[in-house]
Amino acid sequence: MTNRYFYKANIASFLSEDTNSIFGKMSRADEMDTVSMQKFAWEQEITIMKQVFESYKNEQGYILFEYTIPRLNKRIDAVVLLKERVFVIEFKAGEEDFLRHDVDQVLDYALDLKNFHQGSVDRIIIPILVATESEAYSPELSCYDDGIYKPLLTGANHLDDIFRFVLSQSLHKTEYVVSMDDWARSRYAPTPTIIEAARTLYLNHSVADITRHEAEGAQLEQTTRYVQKVIRDTKAQGNKSICFVTGVPGAGKTLVGLNVAVQQEESQDLAVYLSGNGPLVQVLTEALTRDKKEQEKAQGHKITKKEAEREVKRFIQILHRYRDNMLNKVKVVDGKLCIDPSKELKDKEAGYGEVENIAIFDEAQRSWDKEHIASWLSRKKGFANFPMSEGEFLIWSLDQRPDWAVIVCLVGGGQEINTGEAGIGEWIRALNDTFPHWNVYISNQLTAKEYAEGHVKELLVNNSRVTYTDDLHLAVSMRSFRAENLSNMVHYLLDGDTENVKNIYKEIADKYPIILTRDLNKAKQWLRQRARGNERYGLLASSKAERLKPLAINVRCKTDIVHWFLDDINDVRSSLFLEDAASEFDVQGLELDWTCVIWDGDLRYTSDGWSFFEFNGGSKWNNIKKVDRQNYLINAYRVLLTRARQGMIICVPEGVLEDNTRLPKFYDDTYNYLKSLGFEVI
């Protein structure tokens, strides 16, 4: 389909055209061979809109049926452009009731147009839900600050009354960026969550379909193209290559990895996207599985959830399962790792390697160091004296292929949050010492201090197979479409650089609110009031925030992260229920629209900078003195403070004198520091 709509006409043409002709055009534009029930609804919608437009047959305006919103991967039943207003209409044929999720659906359409569609950004938008059999009619108008009306609910018989009432309201004169004549071809520039992006890519869209600005789409496409060229060249030459892709938080590293994996599926060179981030893999797998099942159902195919899940798991997997499958083939002889031929037959093409030539490792900086993986394998698998770090073993695994192999490492700077995470320096050491025949393609930004303490270039100085390139760095954050500089501001906040924080916040405050409170109930109320439609919000807390239990936040109680991210407000496990808080481990690589970060006494601001603590489980906080563990805690808060796309509220509890584990002095200086940065207080 070349157009974003199935049908478009001005009002006069629409009224004069035969209903069967309109229906035929919509049917021919429908690539999905929509079921007959939907096509019956189209006929009803056409008839209803012809009746409404009799009053406006001399007006200049347009109607579009089945207008596609790429970010949501959904279509609006009808869009009417009339007198500089945008009417967004969702029909529920044969329905008498107005269901909550239907109201949210039409509001989501309006929000998406307002936020991401150039022709709508400065216009009044009126979402209307039409339950065709209802006699309801409520002409009360209420408008949000951004020019979106709260959804209007009506039956088919009163839709014309709604139009007359809305059009009778005065309209503030403004200079519109895009004329109504050009609205349909105006740029649509979305910024998806990683869940939305994965769903859209899985349905064979390109990254250009789901990025907000040309610059963002260009940088993602440019990085993807560079990686694809490395893959093609490596295959042609029968070599082994590794690419390191860097990016600011939320820049789309995971999106690049998924994009490469999906495109390789189409080119027949098998690729697997691997992540040690269990929650990310769980959430993406479940989301894609649900979508796959619904997609097959819509096309009249019966498929079980297990079958859908198996297909998804072909290209997205948890890293540890991939690693453990390779471990089943090996043994240690004289302190060296080697293949055990008694455990697996050698494949003609893959040798003793896995079936995929290409492995994409997300958050590669989080791979385990040698001591940690050796200890874990000894305790959990009975595998004694393992001689490699995890990164080295993963390179070794791909090196077993006799033909060719490519590794793509997606690297976040300053994001090591777990004991035993080796950072990117260990991958480089392994390449230098054990795999000098591998080509290394590396981002220029890997030389920054967030990566291996700034020693990457020094580590690679004697490696003759290194290529540095800007094409492997993603410089613009996509996560927050309202505040691209958020990650920089958080960096300065955690560095104690107050002037830079203030300067950046002055630039973003109008479009990205950061609120400060000491009352968790006020924070919850703020989240509920800010979110509209199906926007997601939730509570976040550090995994070390163990004295939030009096606030009914128990970080030791594991959050069901799949339901937390994917289910609606009716499920108590959902983030929207505001009962369970997710930790940095749960949300790294994922995001919400609005968040509340609850700040405990584990990270405390003082006149000398940050102090670091962990609770001993009984009666007191112990000071953390090891630098690496201090860095993990800083990075935990870095993750928590960069999860919100549209705004956040930070709750620093008051503390109580009667509880030695929650004394006010544990919290007051942190609160005062954050307040001094200019954040609004409620």
Secondary structure, DSSP 4 states (H G I P E B T S, - for coil): --SSSSEEEEHHHHHHS-HHHHHHHHHHH-TT---HHHHHHHHHHHHHHHHHHGGGTTS-EEEEEEEEETTTTEEEEEEEEETTEEEEEEEETT--S--HHHHHHHHHHHHHHHHHBTTTTTSEEEEEEEETT---B-----B-TTSBBPPEEE-GGGHHHHHHHHHTS-------SS-GGGGGGS-B-----HHHHHHHHHTT--GGGG-SSHHHHHHHHHHHHHHHHHHHHHHHHT-EEEEEEEESTTSSHHHHHHHHHHHHHHHTS-EEEEES-HHHHHHHHHHHHHHHHHHHHHTT----HHHHHHHHTTTEEEHHHHHHHHHTTEEEETTEEEE-TTTSPPBTTTBTS-S-SEEEEETGGGPBPHHHHHHHHHHHT------S-HHHHHHHHHHT-SS-EEEEEEEETT---STTB--HHHHHHHHHHT-TTSEEEEEGGGGSTTTGGGTHHHHTTT-TTEEEEGGGEE-S--S-TT-TTHHHHHHHHHHT-HHHHHHHHHHHTTTS-EEEES-HHHHHHHHHHH--TT--EEEEE-TT-TT-GGGT--TTSPP-HHHHHHS-TTSTTSGGGS-PEE-HHHHTT--EEEEEEE--TTEEEETTEEEEEEE-SSS-EEE---HHHHHHHHHHHHHHTT-EEEEEEEE-----TT-TTS-GGGTHHHHHHHHHTT-EE-
